[in-house]
Amino acid sequence: MTDQTKYLNKKIYIAGHTGMVGSAITSELKNKGYKNLILKNYPGLDLIRQDDVEKFFVAEKPEIVIVAAAKVGGILANNTYRAEFIYDNLMIEANIIHNAYKAGVEKLIFLGSSCIYPKLALQPLKEEYLLSDFLEFTNEPYAIAKIAGIKLSENYYRQYGSNFFSVMPTNLYGRNDNFNLETSHVLPAFVRKFHEAKEKNDKEVVIWGTGKPLREFLFVEDLADAMVFLLENVDASDLYEKGISHLNIGTGKDISIDGLAKLIAEIIGFNGKIVHDSTKPDGTPRKLLDVSRINFLGWKHNTELRDGIKKTYEHFKKKYSRVEK
């Protein structure tokens, strides 16, 4: 465990600070008194280009790195842009992690995704289930890239002693989410679908799959709180010396896709029929994280699903005119 005031004045680089996750982490750091933040936008810094990333680390000399940059999307995007999802994510994480090592970065935290776990793994998903069976096909390229990021972080510690470790958040949602129906995750997609159906007085909304799969959702501001907690309280040795390659972050609670659709429809005020298109894929049957380890360390989520969806919907309504149609 570390000194909680140790990093307040350190130069902290948040990769992906304009995205939903990165912006939430940036806001939380600022709220906690962190002021020496390095924020660099694309195209000024292209994380896929090795030369750009190397020059950035030489010039900026960050002391702490949080890797929230990634190419992300839901089932449709993952399954459609398979080559992009594996290539872009491999390049982003490899460039950042390697150059963080070369620059002597004091601590690096890499964010992955719960899709790293096998499709039919026992539930809830314990950290040690990683690489124990086959992945779910639709998001396999993204999952493999994220697993590579975990192993990069772990093995830079094992070979060089770098204080690099990984965290695996469950499905995230909240402010600055992606509401584009072609590339979004299920929760923001439902928010947009049910909002538009209400606006148009549609009698039904069609959603993918049977509605039976179970999913866990974490409000992104809770994740940001967890990231600052881990920055201040956990080092790589706390994980690896106990045989843990990463830490799960979630609520420890899940809901069916059908239940989620009904909850969002209720919050938005859509009173029509919900129709399931069973010709479309369901994805993994269940993805519930075992969060006992991070709870034991002293962190627990604050926002329940209904409250988080209400906040997300209010944000969506304010930004709706700018959402790509």
Buried (B, 14 or more C-beta within 10 A) or exposed (E): EBEEEEBBEBBBBBBBBBBBBBBBBBBBBEEBEBEBBBEBEEEEBBBBBBEBBBEBBEEBEBBBBBBBBBBBBBBBBBBEBBEBBBBBBBBBBBBBBBBBBEBEBBBBBBBBBBBBBBBEBEBBBBBEBBEEEEBBBBBBBBBBBBBBBBBBBBBBBEEEEBBBBBBBBBBBBBBBBBBBBEBBBBBBBBBBBBBBBBEEEBEEBEBBBBBEBBBBBBBBBBBBBBBBBBBBBBBBEBBBEEEBBBBBBBBBBBBBBBBBBBBBBEBBEBEBEBEBEEEBBBBBEBBBBBBEBBBEBEBBBEBEBEEBBEBBBEBBEEEBEEBEE
